[in-house]
Amino acid sequence: MDRIEAGLPAAIADAKPEHWLRAAEGIMTTDTLPKAFSRQCRSRAPPSPSPASARAPA
């Protein structure tokens, strides 16, 4: 678990749309080929506030 935790900042910093194949390969278990699927959509509604920004200051 320590190794996973230590690698998270670098993994998050490297998370880019063009690296989808790396991510698919990274989660392969018994698969022989990486699998990927994506979908994009647009919404006319304004973004909802995140839970952190919706909280009142302490």
Secondary structure, DSSP 8 states (H G I E B T S, - for coil): -HHHHHHHHHHHHT--GGGHHHHHHHT-SS-SS----------SS-----HHHHS---
